[in-house]
C-alpha cells in the first residue's frame, strides 16, 4: 500500500511539474506482437538520479529483470536462430552515453545532456507475487536526466532472459 501511495504521489508531482511527464505503458509481448496491457512505469528526476516507479500486473509469479533498451519499438523480430522472438525491435541495452532516442524530444524541450557512462544501468530485480503483481520504486544514479530515456524501450525479462513485457518511454 505504501508503494502504491508513492506511485500516486509521484504521478501527481510529475503532472504538476512544468516538465513533460515520462511514462511507459507496459504490455505483454510474444513472437507475434503485443498481447495485453500489464501496467506502467513512471519516471522523474530526483537529486540522486532518475526515479522509477514500476507497477505491473498479470505476470506469472517469479523473479524478473527490467532493462533499458536502445530502440523505441517493442515489436517482434528475428532472433539469432532466424526464428521470430518477442521484443527484438527494442534493440540492444542502452547506456547513458547513448543519449536520447532517435525520435527526439518534444519541440519545446531542449535535448538532455548525454551521460558519460558506457555501461548499461543495472536495475533491481522485480518480484512478482502469487497475485501476478509487482511494484517497485528505485533511483538510477547513472541517469542524471530522466529525459535521456525519451523514446527508449523498457523491457521485462523473465526466465532464460526472455523478453516478456515491454513499453516505450514517452
Beta strands, then each sheet from edge to edge (+ up, - down):
strand 1: 22-29
strand 2: 34-46
strand 3: 49-56
strand 4: 62-69
strand 5: 77-78
strand 6: 84-85
strand 7: 126-128
strand 8: 134-140
strand 9: 153-157
strand 10: 163-168
sheet 1: 7+ 4- 9+ 10- 1+ 2- 3+ 8-
sheet 2: 5+ 6-
end
